[in-house]
Amino acid sequence: MPAPDEQRATGRPFTLAVCTACGTPPDDGLMPALRAVVSQCPHAILVVTRCLLGELTCATRSPGGPMLLLQPCTAERVPVAAVQWIGPVVTGDDVRAACDWIRAGRWTRETLPVRLRAELNLARAGRMN
């Protein structure tokens, strides 16, 4: 059985954005793990960005951690499906689960672990305000 970093990765093109503006540094293993996944995918791009949710939303999120956005696209970078929000990515288990999900190339909400479904996490944080 191949090691996780040697697993066959999707050939589907995508752009992966990592928001690191929330004041919580990304897990030490997050960026190397994401770089490894993206390097295995022939038409993938990794982007590090500032806040994509807006300052007020980020300030109310709990638990804090980097958010990921995966945009399926063509090899020419034309979007072909809705953006998938992932996170927050807080633990090493979250990093592994997110990377496995990205690598598999079946990017639906239903295949993403519940703890990484950003829309649920943001809704929970909003109810606490």
N, C-alpha and C positions, 0 to 999 in steps of 0.2 A: 504494500500500500504506500503511495507516495506521501511525502510530508506535505502539510498544508500549503506551503509556498510553492510546491511543485505540482499541485493539482491543475488539471486542465481548466483554463479560464475561458470565459465567454469570448466569442468573436464579435459580439454585438457592439457597435460604437456607442460611446457615452462620454459625457463630461461630468466629472465629479468635483464639486466645490466643497471646501471645508471652511466653515465659519469659525474663526478662533478669537472673536472679539469680546467674548462674554466675561473676560477677566479671569476665567478658569483656564489655566494652560492645558493643552491637550495631553492626554495620557502619553507618557514617554514612548509607548509602543505604537501610538496611532499613526503618526506620519510615516514611519518606516513601513508599517503594514500596508497602508494605503498606496505608498509608492510601489511596493512589491506587486500588489494586485494590478495597478494601472500599467506597470511595465510588462505584465503578462498578457495584456489585452492589446491587440494590434491597433485599434482605433480609439483608444481612451486617452483622456487628458485630465490631469489633476490641477486644480486651481485652489489657491489659498486666498481667502477674502476676508474683508471686514464684515460686520453684522449685516445679515440679510433679512432679519425679522423686524428690525426697528428697535431703537434703544429702549423704549418702554416695555416691549414684549420680552426682550432679553433680560431686563432687570427683574422681571417677575417670574422667570423660569426657575424651576426647582425640580430635581437637582440640576445644578449647572454643569455644563460640559459642552464640548464642540458639537455643532450640528453639521450634518452632511446633506448635500443636495445632489441627487443623481438625475441627470437629464439624458434620457435615451435620444440618440440622434443618428443622422447618416454619417458616413465617413467624411462628408463635406461640412459637418457640424450643424446641419439643419435639424431642429427638433422634430421628433416623430411621435412623441407621447408626452404625457404630463410629467412634470418634475416629481420625484419621490423625495420627501423630507425624511431624514433618518436622524434619530437622536432624542435627547442628547446622548453622546457616547461618553460614558463615565468610567467604566471598568475595563479591565483586560478582556473579560468575557464579552462585553459590548463590542470591543474592537474586533475580536475573532468572529462574532456573529455578523457584524456589518460586512467584514471582508468576505466571508463565506457567501453572503447574500449577493454581494456585488459580483463576485467571481462566477456564481452560478448563472447569472444572466436572466433569471426569471423574476423580473422586477415588478412585482405586484405587492400591494399592501398586505394581502393574505399570506404571502410567503416570508414577509419580514417579521422577526420576533416582536411580540406585543410590546415589550419594554423599549423597543427602538422605533415605534410608530409615533413620529413627532406630533401628528395631529392629536393623538390621544394625550400625550404628555403636555402639550400646550393647553389643551382643554382643561386638564386637571389643575394646572397652575392657575388658570384664569378663574376657576371656581373657588380657589383659596383666597382670592382678593376681596 
